[in-house]
């Protein structure tokens, strides 16, 4: 059986976390853009020997790969970020629902039945 609590928790966490992650990614992309500009100006105004040139390439490549990862992730989050932000005001309701689900699961785990008519079947079944 599929774990409903886990699914609702994932929905809640997505509503809570994805809009913030989108903004954090956006901020980091901006910082990476500035860092890239620093590197490009460095290369523009400095003479680079072979080793420095290769180090420059490796730093630039690493920066560009990280920037692309963040941009790709934000492209996937972008279609839902406004929707999730609207749902954020309902997080308390989701938290209460998750609590209710946990309580029901506990009750279901501890459930027992006391026979009403057929006492010959025993007193209680767990």
N, C-alpha and C positions, 0 to 999 in steps of 0.2 A: 504494500500500500504506500502511496506517495505521501511524504511528510508535509502536511499542510502548514504546520508551524514554520518549517524551514522556508517554504515558498513565500508566506506572508512576511517573514523576517527579511528575506531577500528583497521583496518589494519595498518594504520600509527603508531598508538600508540604501537602496537605489534612490529613492525619493530624497533621503537625507544627504547622501554623499555625492551623487553625480553632478548636481549643479555647482557644488563647491570645487569638485575636481576639475570641472570645466574652467572655472575662474582661475584656479591654481595653474592649470596648464597654460592658459592664456597669458598669465603673468610671467611664467617661466619662458614662454616663447619670446616675449618682449625682452627679457634679460638676455636670452641667447642671441637675439638680433643685435643688441648693443655690443655683446661680446664679439660677435662676428665683425661688426664695424671696427672694433678695436684691433682685431687681428688683421683686417684688410688695410687699415691705416698703417699698422706696424710694417706690413709687407711693402706698402707703397713708399714709405719713407726710410726704411732700413735696407741695407744691403745684406742679403742672406747667403751664407755659404751653403754647401750641399747639406750638411747636417742640420743647420737651422731651417733650411728650406723644407727638408723632410719632416722635421718636428712641426713646422708650421702646417704642412699638409695633414699630418696625423691629427693635430688639434682641430683644424678646420673640419676634417671629415667626421671626427667624433661629435663635434658641435652640431653639424648638419644632420647627422643620423639621429641624435637626440631630438632636435627640433622637428624632424619629420615624424618621429614616433608620437610626439605630443600633438602635432597638427592632425595626424591620422586619427588619433583617439578623439580629439575634439570634433572632427568631422562626423564621427559616429554618435557622439553625445548631442551634438547641436540640434538634431530634429526633435529631441525630447526634453531639452533643458528647460524651456519655458513651461511645458506641461508639468514637469516634475517640480519646478519652483512653485507653481500654483497649488500643487498637492501638499507642499511642505506644511501649510497651516493645519493639515489634518494628521500630522505625525502623532499627536497625543492620542487621537482616536485609534490609530493603528497600534500604538503601544498597548493601549487598553485591550484591544482585540487579541493581540498576541498573549497578553496575560490571561485572558479568558480561555484561549485555546490551551494554554499550558495547564490551567486549572482543570479543564474538561479532560485532558489527557491523563492527569493524575487521578481524577475520579474514575475514569474508565479503567485504569490500571488496577485500582483498588475495588472495583465493582464486585458485588456479590449478590446472590439471590436467595431469599428465604422462601421456601415453599409455603403456599397458602392453604392448599387443599390436600395435595399429595404428600402428606407427612411421611409416608412409607418410603419416599425417595431420599430421605435425609432431612436434616434441618436447614443447611445452608450450602450453597455452591459458590466457590470463589472463582 
